[in-house]
Amino acid sequence: MKTLDLSFKTSLNKVHHIKLHYANDNLTEDVVKKAMADLAATKLFAKDGENLVAEPLAAKYVETVETPIIEAPKA
């Protein structure tokens, strides 16, 4: 499964991630940059007075590969 991992700088200069599990996996750099800028402009994500998505930093796809060791029996 691919996950879109968006990294933002918070208003307190920390790094905050938003991970989207069902995002389109063919997004262009321009589309993601604009979406991240639009998200930061909304100022909707705040906690204890800290803006969690103050400035876009980076975006990447993270692909998870599962390797079963013991599988559950099929019913």
C-alpha positions as CSV (number, residue, x, y, z in Angstrom):
1,M,0.0,0.0,0.0
2,K,1.2,3.5,-0.8
3,T,0.8,6.4,1.6
4,L,1.3,10.0,0.8
5,D,3.3,11.6,3.6
6,L,3.1,15.4,3.8
7,S,5.6,17.2,6.0
8,F,5.0,20.7,7.4
9,K,6.9,23.0,9.7
10,T,4.8,24.1,12.6
11,S,4.6,27.6,14.0
12,L,7.0,26.5,16.7
13,N,9.6,25.2,14.1
14,K,8.8,21.5,14.7
15,V,8.0,19.0,11.9
16,H,4.5,17.7,11.6
17,H,3.4,14.9,9.2
18,I,0.0,14.3,7.6
19,K,-0.3,10.8,6.2
20,L,-3.0,10.1,3.6
21,H,-3.6,6.4,3.0
22,Y,-5.9,6.5,0.0
23,A,-4.3,9.3,-2.0
24,N,-3.9,9.1,-5.8
25,D,-0.4,7.8,-6.4
26,N,0.1,9.7,-9.7
27,L,0.1,13.3,-8.3
28,T,2.5,15.8,-9.9
29,E,4.8,18.0,-7.9
30,D,2.8,21.1,-8.9
31,V,-0.5,19.6,-7.7
32,V,1.0,18.5,-4.3
33,K,2.7,21.9,-3.8
34,K,-0.5,23.7,-4.4
35,A,-2.5,21.4,-2.2
36,M,0.0,21.8,0.6
37,A,0.0,25.6,0.3
38,D,-3.8,25.7,0.3
39,L,-3.9,23.4,3.4
40,A,-1.4,25.7,5.2
41,A,-3.4,28.8,4.3
42,T,-6.6,27.4,5.9
43,K,-4.9,27.4,9.4
44,L,-7.4,24.6,10.4
45,F,-4.8,22.4,12.1
46,A,-3.9,23.8,15.5
47,K,-3.2,22.3,18.9
48,D,-2.5,24.3,22.1
49,G,-2.0,27.5,20.1
50,E,0.4,25.9,17.7
51,N,-0.3,25.9,14.0
52,L,0.6,22.4,12.9
53,V,0.8,23.1,9.2
54,A,2.3,26.6,9.0
55,E,4.7,25.9,6.2
56,P,5.0,23.1,3.6
57,L,8.3,21.3,3.7
58,A,8.2,18.0,1.7
59,A,6.0,15.3,0.3
60,K,6.7,11.7,-0.5
61,Y,5.1,8.4,-1.2
62,V,5.8,5.6,1.3
63,E,5.2,2.1,0.2
64,T,4.6,-0.6,2.8
65,V,5.3,-4.2,2.0
66,E,3.9,-6.9,4.3
67,T,5.7,-10.2,4.7
68,P,3.5,-12.7,6.6
69,I,5.3,-15.0,9.1
70,I,2.2,-16.9,10.3
71,E,-1.0,-16.6,8.5
72,A,-4.4,-17.0,10.1
73,P,-6.4,-20.0,9.0
74,K,-9.1,-19.4,6.5
75,A,-12.6,-20.0,7.7
